[in-house]
Amino acid sequence: MNTPDIKTLKKVIANQANKQEASDVIHWMNTSEGESFLSNEIDADLQNYAPEIADDYLDAPVPKKEMFNFILQQIRQRQWKKRIWKAAAVLLPFILVVSQFYYFGKQTNFFGEEEYTEISAPKGEKLHVAFQDGSQVLLNAGSMLRYPNKFSFHNRKVELTGEGYFQVVKNPNRPFIVDAKSLQIEVKGTTFNVKAYEEDADIEVYLETGKVSLLKGNRNIKDLEPGEQANYNKKTGECMISKVENSNIPLKWTHNTLSFDNTSLSEVLTQLSQRFGKRFIVKTPHAFSYNFTLATEDTTLNDILEELNKLSPVTFTLLGDTIWVEKK
């Protein structure tokens, strides 16, 4: 281990060093070289300590009693100072460790109560969030995220209602956990998508890269491999794993692509409502019997409705903020 320079040692003792400098000095103090250096500094200080009062006694009678008391006083002072230095030699590494622990505690909110931030992506909008560890999430419309301002010492936990595409920075010692109420998704560094709207019967988890574990309480339900999607039924607790051949399908919303594959009308209306923030009214219930297959990159609602009108005997009519749906 390299010997710290004097400037660094003084910064550490004055509590002006950064985290890395303090850590280096702590480890060095525990080496034989560090202990020898501290001992030499103490001895040098004691040798240089000499009260400059001898001139007061030149050419004058030697006051035996006063001299004796003075010598005793100096001996006591030297003994006391030596004890202080010895105590400092023992306590300094401990003080530095405690200081480092306190500094780390402030960075992770280890000592205080957690403070949370709660954000929502309104219907018709997406929202990008960057966490303090460098991880990121893109929230889909109508989604809500709750997360601590500082992650804890043990994990990085956030709460999600809705849909989010996560890009997590790898940290094996502090797993990243997405709490979707009925299900928890634990990762250590990966990219994945979670769809967990309150009105949905299932929670969908699609793994793009890395590895995730699905947890119910403290129980591990499944582990996902890249390209796999889990559908967890919130009512029954059943979890189905499937291989996704086209990765663009579960991530289509992140690229502003709209895709329906034999999708029911109710699901079509749900996605359009979330994306564009519009209200749908179905005038003829029989329209719910039709499914839709569509893939488009059109970004305007009018263009999408025009495409849907061509696919089935169902019409979509936009009037103000409301879309009327009825059988032709």
C-alpha positions as semicolon CSV with decimal commas, in nm:
position;residue;x (nm);y (nm);z (nm)
1;M;0,000;0,000;0,000
2;N;0,136;0,346;-0,093
3;T;0,227;0,581;0,192
4;P;-0,009;0,881;0,210
5;D;0,157;1,221;0,181
6;I;0,157;1,468;0,470
7;K;-0,101;1,687;0,298
8;T;-0,345;1,399;0,277
9;L;-0,287;1,302;0,642
10;K;-0,359;1,658;0,756
11;K;-0,676;1,669;0,546
12;V;-0,801;1,347;0,703
13;I;-0,730;1,461;1,059
14;A;-0,904;1,794;0,986
15;N;-1,205;1,604;0,842
16;Q;-1,151;1,771;0,504
17;A;-1,062;1,461;0,302
18;N;-1,287;1,292;0,054
19;K;-1,419;0,940;0,099
20;Q;-1,138;0,768;-0,091
21;E;-0,858;0,961;0,087
22;A;-0,998;0,882;0,431
23;S;-1,039;0,516;0,340
24;D;-0,676;0,494;0,220
25;V;-0,542;0,651;0,542
26;I;-0,752;0,418;0,760
27;H;-0,608;0,110;0,589
28;W;-0,253;0,252;0,600
29;M;-0,276;0,328;0,976
30;N;-0,340;-0,041;1,035
31;T;-0,013;-0,141;0,867
32;S;0,322;-0,168;1,047
33;E;0,448;0,128;0,846
34;G;0,155;0,343;0,960
35;E;0,200;0,247;1,325
36;S;0,574;0,318;1,308
37;F;0,514;0,657;1,147
38;L;0,268;0,761;1,418
39;S;0,504;0,647;1,695
40;N;0,794;0,847;1,547
41;E;0,578;1,156;1,522
42;I;0,490;1,129;1,891
43;D;0,856;1,085;1,996
44;A;0,968;1,377;1,781
45;D;0,708;1,602;1,932
46;L;0,811;1,512;2,286
47;Q;1,180;1,578;2,211
48;N;1,105;1,917;2,059
49;Y;0,891;2,018;2,351
50;A;1,118;2,235;2,577
51;P;0,979;2,529;2,778
52;E;1,199;2,830;2,709
53;I;1,216;2,966;3,062
54;A;1,579;2,890;3,152
55;D;1,681;3,256;3,110
56;D;1,458;3,351;3,401
57;Y;1,696;3,169;3,637
58;L;2,037;3,286;3,509
59;D;2,257;3,489;3,752
60;A;2,012;3,438;4,031
61;P;1,993;3,214;4,338
62;V;1,856;2,879;4,256
63;P;1,517;2,850;4,423
64;K;1,529;2,486;4,521
65;K;1,167;2,454;4,628
66;E;1,033;2,640;4,325
67;M;1,264;2,442;4,093
68;F;1,148;2,116;4,243
69;N;0,782;2,210;4,199
70;F;0,849;2,329;3,844
71;I;1,019;2,002;3,750
72;L;0,730;1,803;3,894
73;Q;0,487;2,018;3,696
74;Q;0,681;1,962;3,372
75;I;0,700;1,590;3,433
76;R;0,326;1,576;3,486
77;Q;0,264;1,781;3,172
78;R;0,492;1,558;2,964
79;Q;0,333;1,243;3,106
80;W;-0,015;1,379;3,035
81;K;0,073;1,483;2,680
82;K;0,231;1,146;2,611
83;R;-0,086;0,977;2,731
84;I;-0,291;1,197;2,496
85;W;-0,070;1,107;2,201
86;K;-0,088;0,738;2,284
87;A;-0,465;0,763;2,311
88;A;-0,474;0,947;1,980
89;A;-0,265;0,673;1,819
90;V;-0,520;0,416;1,936
91;L;-0,833;0,619;1,868
92;L;-0,744;0,786;1,539
93;P;-0,816;0,482;1,319
94;F;-1,143;0,428;1,506
95;I;-1,241;0,795;1,465
96;L;-1,163;0,778;1,095
97;V;-1,373;0,463;1,053
98;V;-1,665;0,622;1,239
99;S;-1,632;0,937;1,027
100;Q;-1,637;0,729;0,711
101;F;-1,939;0,533;0,831
102;Y;-2,120;0,857;0,917
103;Y;-2,036;1,000;0,575
104;F;-2,163;0,685;0,403
105;G;-2,474;0,692;0,621
106;K;-2,554;1,044;0,505
107;Q;-2,518;0,938;0,142
108;T;-2,757;0,642;0,185
109;N;-2,988;0,793;0,452
110;F;-2,882;0,509;0,684
111;F;-2,949;0,706;1,006
112;G;-3,262;0,901;0,918
113;E;-3,616;0,836;0,807
114;E;-3,662;0,778;0,436
115;E;-3,807;1,060;0,228
116;Y;-3,999;0,965;-0,084
117;T;-4,084;1,125;-0,417
118;E;-4,401;1,030;-0,601
119;I;-4,448;1,116;-0,968
120;S;-4,714;1,036;-1,226
121;A;-4,720;1,031;-1,605
122;P;-5,053;1,183;-1,713
123;K;-5,263;1,010;-1,973
124;G;-5,134;1,091;-2,318
125;E;-4,776;1,148;-2,196
126;K;-4,461;0,954;-2,108
127;L;-4,216;1,046;-1,833
128;H;-3,844;0,972;-1,796
129;V;-3,692;0,935;-1,448
130;A;-3,321;0,904;-1,357
131;F;-3,225;0,771;-1,011
132;Q;-2,924;0,873;-0,802
133;D;-2,738;0,547;-0,882
134;G;-2,761;0,606;-1,258
135;S;-3,054;0,368;-1,319
136;Q;-3,342;0,495;-1,534
137;V;-3,707;0,426;-1,605
138;L;-3,945;0,539;-1,879
139;L;-4,302;0,560;-1,745
140;N;-4,591;0,494;-1,978
141;A;-4,899;0,714;-1,976
142;G;-5,122;0,678;-1,670
143;S;-4,841;0,532;-1,455
144;M;-4,722;0,626;-1,107
145;L;-4,380;0,573;-0,945
146;R;-4,282;0,615;-0,581
147;Y;-3,914;0,600;-0,480
148;P;-3,684;0,712;-0,193
149;N;-3,472;1,024;-0,241
150;K;-3,177;0,813;-0,123
151;F;-3,165;0,436;-0,166
152;S;-3,112;0,228;0,148
153;F;-2,794;0,043;0,246
154;H;-2,942;-0,299;0,156
155;N;-3,137;-0,243;-0,167
156;R;-3,277;0,002;-0,422
157;K;-3,654;-0,029;-0,399
158;V;-3,921;0,157;-0,598
159;E;-4,299;0,117;-0,618
160;L;-4,476;0,106;-0,955
161;T;-4,840;0,132;-1,058
162;G;-4,877;0,120;-1,434
163;E;-4,607;0,045;-1,689
164;G;-4,237;0,121;-1,691
165;Y;-3,929;0,024;-1,892
166;F;-3,629;-0,001;-1,657
167;Q;-3,256;0,024;-1,727
168;V;-3,081;-0,074;-1,404
169;V;-2,714;-0,015;-1,320
170;K;-2,550;-0,334;-1,196
171;N;-2,471;-0,355;-0,822
172;P;-2,460;-0,714;-0,686
173;N;-2,454;-0,591;-0,324
174;R;-2,765;-0,372;-0,358
175;P;-3,033;-0,537;-0,572
176;F;-3,289;-0,319;-0,747
177;I;-3,648;-0,410;-0,657
178;V;-3,966;-0,302;-0,833
179;D;-4,266;-0,341;-0,601
180;A;-4,583;-0,392;-0,808
181;K;-4,793;-0,460;-0,496
182;S;-4,895;-0,818;-0,580
183;L;-4,549;-0,902;-0,711
184;Q;-4,188;-0,788;-0,660
185;I;-3,926;-0,795;-0,934
186;E;-3,564;-0,819;-0,812
187;V;-3,273;-0,742;-1,043
188;K;-2,900;-0,669;-1,016
189;G;-2,840;-0,503;-1,350
190;T;-3,062;-0,548;-1,654
191;T;-3,324;-0,399;-1,885
192;F;-3,686;-0,508;-1,851
193;N;-4,046;-0,394;-1,881
194;V;-4,317;-0,414;-1,613
195;K;-4,686;-0,364;-1,688
196;A;-4,894;-0,349;-1,371
197;Y;-5,195;-0,122;-1,409
198;E;-5,447;-0,154;-1,126
199;E;-5,732;-0,239;-1,363
200;D;-5,537;-0,522;-1,529
201;A;-5,592;-0,879;-1,411
202;D;-5,229;-0,975;-1,483
203;I;-4,888;-0,824;-1,413
204;E;-4,664;-0,862;-1,718
205;V;-4,285;-0,869;-1,685
206;Y;-4,073;-0,887;-2,000
207;L;-3,695;-0,934;-1,967
208;E;-3,482;-0,783;-2,243
209;T;-3,130;-0,833;-2,099
210;G;-2,981;-0,972;-1,777
211;K;-3,179;-1,172;-1,524
212;V;-3,468;-1,102;-1,287
213;S;-3,635;-1,292;-1,005
214;L;-4,009;-1,274;-0,940
215;L;-4,090;-1,267;-0,567
216;K;-4,410;-1,305;-0,369
217;G;-4,317;-1,185;-0,022
218;N;-3,988;-1,361;0,052
219;R;-4,068;-1,653;-0,179
220;N;-3,901;-1,681;-0,518
221;I;-4,165;-1,771;-0,777
222;K;-3,971;-1,768;-1,105
223;D;-3,646;-1,654;-1,264
224;L;-3,664;-1,503;-1,611
225;E;-3,410;-1,535;-1,891
226;P;-3,370;-1,277;-2,171
227;G;-3,658;-1,290;-2,420
228;E;-3,902;-1,438;-2,168
229;Q;-4,224;-1,282;-2,044
230;A;-4,411;-1,362;-1,723
231;N;-4,786;-1,318;-1,682
232;Y;-4,876;-1,322;-1,313
233;N;-5,246;-1,338;-1,227
234;K;-5,306;-1,111;-0,927
235;K;-5,615;-1,303;-0,815
236;T;-5,505;-1,666;-0,848
237;G;-5,127;-1,623;-0,805
238;E;-5,066;-1,832;-1,116
239;C;-4,753;-1,735;-1,312
240;M;-4,711;-1,832;-1,677
241;I;-4,374;-1,799;-1,857
242;S;-4,360;-1,766;-2,237
243;K;-4,089;-1,701;-2,495
244;V;-4,140;-1,380;-2,692
245;E;-4,026;-1,424;-3,049
246;N;-4,058;-1,056;-3,143
247;S;-3,909;-0,833;-2,873
248;N;-4,065;-0,527;-3,038
249;I;-4,412;-0,629;-2,922
250;P;-4,378;-0,580;-2,542
251;L;-4,159;-0,270;-2,593
252;K;-4,359;-0,114;-2,873
253;W;-4,485;0,168;-2,654
254;T;-4,130;0,289;-2,583
255;H;-4,081;0,355;-2,957
256;N;-4,422;0,520;-3,011
257;T;-4,532;0,214;-3,207
258;L;-4,888;0,092;-3,173
259;S;-4,939;-0,280;-3,222
260;F;-5,246;-0,501;-3,176
261;D;-5,235;-0,875;-3,240
262;N;-5,588;-1,019;-3,235
263;T;-5,652;-0,777;-2,948
264;S;-5,998;-0,739;-2,796
265;L;-6,182;-0,408;-2,832
266;S;-6,171;-0,348;-2,456
267;E;-5,789;-0,375;-2,456
268;V;-5,766;-0,153;-2,766
269;L;-5,973;0,116;-2,594
270;T;-5,767;0,088;-2,276
271;Q;-5,439;0,143;-2,460
272;L;-5,574;0,430;-2,670
273;S;-5,717;0,598;-2,361
274;Q;-5,385;0,575;-2,180
275;R;-5,187;0,698;-2,478
276;F;-5,407;0,986;-2,590
277;G;-5,602;1,071;-2,275
278;K;-5,940;1,042;-2,444
279;R;-6,272;0,904;-2,320
280;F;-6,438;0,620;-2,510
281;I;-6,809;0,543;-2,506
282;V;-6,932;0,218;-2,664
283;K;-7,286;0,273;-2,789
284;T;-7,343;-0,083;-2,911
285;P;-7,219;-0,357;-2,671
286;H;-7,206;-0,607;-2,960
287;A;-6,895;-0,422;-3,080
288;F;-6,698;-0,590;-2,798
289;S;-6,711;-0,919;-2,990
290;Y;-6,453;-0,797;-3,244
291;N;-6,075;-0,827;-3,219
292;F;-5,817;-0,611;-3,394
293;T;-5,477;-0,671;-3,554
294;L;-5,281;-0,359;-3,637
295;A;-4,921;-0,233;-3,638
296;T;-4,862;0,133;-3,708
297;E;-4,619;0,411;-3,629
298;D;-4,878;0,681;-3,683
299;T;-4,860;0,933;-3,400
300;T;-5,195;1,109;-3,447
301;L;-5,519;0,978;-3,305
302;N;-5,715;1,058;-3,621
303;D;-5,487;0,844;-3,836
304;I;-5,510;0,551;-3,593
305;L;-5,890;0,573;-3,575
306;E;-5,907;0,579;-3,953
307;E;-5,699;0,259;-3,965
308;L;-5,924;0,091;-3,707
309;N;-6,234;0,187;-3,901
310;K;-6,103;-0,017;-4,196
311;L;-6,045;-0,335;-3,996
312;S;-6,397;-0,431;-3,881
313;P;-6,761;-0,332;-3,892
314;V;-6,698;-0,093;-3,600
315;T;-6,677;0,284;-3,631
316;F;-6,474;0,521;-3,414
317;T;-6,598;0,881;-3,419
318;L;-6,410;1,160;-3,240
319;L;-6,628;1,436;-3,096
320;G;-6,434;1,678;-2,880
321;D;-6,260;1,479;-2,604
322;T;-6,490;1,180;-2,646
323;I;-6,472;0,894;-2,897
324;W;-6,798;0,715;-2,978
325;V;-6,770;0,348;-3,071
326;E;-7,054;0,164;-3,240
327;K;-7,126;-0,110;-3,490
328;K;-7,161;0,005;-3,849
